[in-house]
């Protein structure tokens, strides 16, 4: 992307709280795991859940679980905050949604992405079997790789429905641009209500990939490709067409495609 036209935030999406994480999970916890409510280091609400693993856990164990009662059959994604004291690769920790107590069965087993150590990461995972999720009674995290002593935190777990949201444009007065560092910051006091915990969409333009004789794909939208050159046509060709009193010039942008220019 070479330029940003507008910044939008996701608001008013259809969602359901799975677990606020404001209280320590108490349904079950694995061997060598201590669960507590962390009131100082949190992302939403009054606390996050902290899971301290001493290193005696076994790969495949449930770290901890909590009792819930949910019908997620009409939802498409699960979203939440997650933090680790150790950098994780994709799949080392999994979220479990279960129709059995203590997250004993894996109705949904969703791999977390790579997580950078010491940084809160917003995680958005697509449900694999929504139609099977009508009677979820337990949510938990699974320790899939034994990486030794580590502390995890989770906060604000919710189910969401894709494409149910409104994308609201943030007014330019709420955005501070730093052109030298190619970055920006948002003053949330001047942004739409709810923007501080919302996904952000950047709308802008990008420089098309320059085509060459070996190109197999084109950044130009298909509706602008109106003709093809024969393989032997390597010279620049200009065709003048008279139509409805206007002059249209077809300029070649590659050895195979033509772009309409007025």
Order of alpha helices (4+ residues) and beta strands (2+ residues): beta-beta-beta-beta-beta-beta-beta-beta-beta-beta-beta-beta-beta-beta-beta-beta-beta-beta-beta-beta
